[in-house]
Amino acid sequence: MKPDTRAMVAFAAGELILRKNFSKVYDYSSGHTLTFNVSITEYEVEITETRSKAQLNGGVFGKHYSLTHQDEQALIKINVAGSNFDGEHSKGPRFKGFVKDNIVTLTEGSNRFVFGLLAS
């Protein structure tokens, strides 16, 4: 996945697991912070990155989320089990990770990335 897409997926997974109304994610590998507008209901997810206007949106099926990255026209599936998650990106590798406190660790293949969830 592209770095910003990876950060969006980490943010989405973290917010879907914790549900604490976070609005930002800090990418420890790049030193960048992304800010999001977020709407999560029982049936739908809409996440928009405010600078680029990139969107992840889609449906909720229990603990399974089927999201479309509108800019990449890619399907991203995220499965949640407690504080762990895994999934796939239709144009990229499978991924997995976990959330502890407000830290999201995401692994793609042998690469590990760490993100911090932040409130406004």
N, C-alpha and C positions, 0 to 999 in steps of 0.2 A: 504494500500500500504506500501511497505518497505520504510524506510526513504529516501534512495537515489532515488527511483522511484518517491516518492512524490516531492522531490526537482526537479527532471527532469520535471515532469508534471507542477509544478509551473513555472519553467523557460520557458517551451514551451508556456504555456498560456500567460505569461507576454510578451515574445518576439513576439508571434503571434498578440497580441493586440497592443503593442507599436511600433514594428518594428524599434528599435533603435540600432540594431547590438550589443546587450549585449553578453558577452561571459562567464559570471560567475553568480552564484547564491550563496548567503550566507543564510544558514539555521539558523535562530535565535534560534530554539529549540535545535539544536545539536552543534552549534558553528562551523560547517564545511562549507567550500567553495568548490563548484564543478566548474570545468572549462569545457567548451564545444566548439566543432567545430560545426558550424551551417551553413546550407544552406536552405533557404526558397525561393521558387519560387512561381509563380502563381498557380502551380499545385502540387508541391511536398514539403515535409518537411523532412529534415535529420538533426538530432541532435545526436552528439556522445559525451559522457562524456570522457574526455581525459585520466583519470587515469585508469578506469575500462574497457574502450572501450564499455560500454553499449550504445545501440542505440535505438532511437525512430525514426521511419521513416514511411512515408505513404503519402496519398493523401489529397488534398485540394478540398472541394466541397462548394464553396462560403465561408460562415463563419463556416463551419463544417469541422473538421479535424479527419480523421480516421487513427490512428497511431498504429504501432506494436512495442511493447517493445521486441526487439529481444532476449535478455537474458532470459526474463521470458516467452517468447512465449505468450504474453498477448496483447489483443486488447484494446487500450485506445482511447475513443472518446472524443473530446473536442468541445463544441459549444460556439461561441463567440457572445456576444450581447453588443456592446459598450465597456465599461471597465469591464463588467462582463463576467463570463464564468461558464459553468457547464459541467459535463461529467460523464463517467463511465469507470471503469477498469474491464475487463472481469474476473479478479481473485481477485477483491476487491470491496470496497464500492463505491457508487456514491459520487461525490464530486462537490463542487461549490466554487466560489470565485470571487474576484475582484482585479483590479490593480489600485493603486493610486500613482502617481509619479513613482518611481521605486520600490515600495513595492507591493508584491503579497501576498494576504491573501487567504488561501485555507482552506476549511472546509470539514471534513469527519465526518458524523454523528454529534456528539456533540464536536468533537475535532477540534480546530482551530490552524493553523500553519502559521507562517509569514516568508517570504523570501525577501531578497533584491537583486535586479538585479544590476549587476556591469559590467562596460566596462573593457577592458583589462588593 
